[in-house]
Structures are given as structure tokens and as C-alpha cells.
Amino acid sequence: MFLLRPARPGDLPVLRALGRMLGSPNLPTDDERLRERLERSQRAFGQPGPPSGERVYQFILEDAERKRVGTCAIFSKHGTPEMPHFYLEVKEEERYSQSIDVRAKHVTLHLDRSTDGPTELGALILHPRARGRPGFPGKLLSWGRFAFIATHRDCFEEQIIAEMRPTLDPHGRSLFWETVGKRFTGLSYEEADRRSAIDKSFIKDLFPDEKLYASLLEPEVATQLGEVHEEAGPALRLLEQAAFRWNGQIDPFDAGPYFASRTDDVSPIRTTVREVVGAAEPGEEALPRIVSAGQGLTFRAVVAPVERHRVGVVRVAKDARRKIGVSEGDSVAITPLPRGGKDRSG
């Protein structure tokens, strides 16, 4: 049985290793930034409050042997006056010449920003050794954070976005950044990522105000706009089941697409219900559900068979109750699992 819980300072080495596997700015790989991330996360879980650019909730996934095999995060507010959310708006423009009867369509990119941004999901990575194992580790990692949002609704914005991992070359480089971002900033992808974690003003200062035409890019670069990395396909399908859709925006660093949904429309959030734990064990026909309990730092979530006993009362397996620290008569949140498919999120 897998357990989803808040990350702790002792998880730093595991997060560092997972971050190097993920290769995303959403999860730092140097100890200084990771330590700062964990401190912010501990404060956020310790005192949950309204959305803030300071609050990030970092989770860890453990297996039955308490080996840490995955992580994910929720950034309660991505985009403030001090740290705007920058993105490229992707639009289609049509031009027509009557004199030669030629009509042309162009994809355009325009830099924009939000200083009152949404909640963002990110930093999701499941270790390869856990992928495909019984117990739904990928689904717990992806949808377990929705259980946290559902039971801490006031801590998050009215919209949630998720940046999907983009296509990278065999060396982990973004062709889009090499072709566009690097030419405007003079920075490597790694340096731009490091600087943007502290101050994003250089993006506004150095990127052009005018729209860019994708037709001016090399074909192999243009075709990668908004393309999702092959390994992120399973994670994307789980988000699509939760009602996320592409919002027409991409990341200005690597052209990774943003998927979005109104928070209250996210199906696992909308369908999470509070129940009381009954005494008996569930029957053989009981279906697996995400079962979570606790507030803030005590939050715990597992996947376990759940059977409705009567209105407001459910039967949950004893080992699951022990894992999340509840007993008969305690309140738990029940969240459905996504439908079908192999559990290979990461």
C-alpha cells in the first residue's frame, strides 16, 4: 500500500534525485533551493491559509517499505505582482492578398503575464521502479493532491493550471529555448531557470513586446510548440480525466503547454465527500478509492477498498485506517480514482 504525505526536511536527498530525473524547473535539484522549498512547504502545511505566492505544498509518496518513490507539488498561487506568471499566448492569424488570391494562416506567440495568477500543479515524478506496480501509485500521486485541495478549498484559487513536461532533445535541452529564449536573453536554459526562481523581470525586459510568428522558426522547433513529452503522456491523460484542457498558453522557456480547469469543475475535487469510518471490514466487492484524513501536516492519503455501509458511513480496510491514522467514528474524505488504464504516471 502506498502513502501520500507532506514532504519533510529529511526527504531532501530523495527530492534531489527525483528532481534530476524530472528535469523541470518546478523541482529544484540543488540543496539550497530544495531546502528553501521544504521550509516553505512545512510552513504552508503547518498553517494552511489563503492563496499566496509563498505557499507551496510538496508531497512525498511512500511504498509499503517506506521507500520514497515519488513526489508532486501544489503552488497555491502562481503569479503575483512581485513574481508574475509569464506565458506565451498562442493564437492563429489569417492573412489574405486579394491581388494574388493567396490566403495564409500563421501561428503567433505573444508574451503576456498575470499578477493575480491561478493555483498551479507541478513537480510530479514517479520513480520508474514504482510504475505499473499494484496499488495505483501514479493515480494516488496525481489525484491525491486533489483530495488535499478538496479538503482545504479556501487555500486555493478559482482556477488551477498544470504545465506539462515539454519535448526535450537527448541531452535534456529545449530546442525552443535554444532558438528563441537564448537569443533574446543570452542565457543558457539552466541560468535562466536559476535567475527566474529569484526574479523574473528579465523576461519582461528582454523578450520582445511584439508577437512572434512560428512560421519563422525551423520546422523541428515549430512542431514542438505545446508538444507533451512522451513520458508525460500518462500524467496528461489523468489530468484530462479530471477535466483539464489546454488553455492556449505555453511556457516561454520551453514551450510546454498549460492545461487548466476551474477548481470547482475538477472532477475529483467536485466528487470528494466526507464520510465516517464504520467498524467492519469492507466486503470483497468493495471498490478502490482514495481515502484521506488529517489537516495540514497530518494529511495522509492511500488507495484502499471502500464500501458504503449506510448513509454517511463507510467501511475501510483496517490496514488503510492504520496507515492514515483513523479509527471507527473518525471522519475521512473519499475521492474516486480515475477510470481504467495502466498506472504508469510520471
Beta strands, then each sheet from edge to edge (+ up, - down):
strand 1: 3-6
strand 2: 56-62
strand 3: 68-75
strand 4: 85-97
strand 5: 102-114
strand 6: 119-126
strand 7: 159-163
strand 8: 212-213
strand 9: 245-250
strand 10: 257-262
strand 11: 273-277
strand 12: 287-293
strand 13: 300-310
strand 14: 313-316
strand 15: 331-335
sheet 1: 1+ 2- 3+ 6- 7- 10+ 9- 4+ 5- 8+
sheet 2: 11+ 14+ 13- 12+ 15- 11+
end
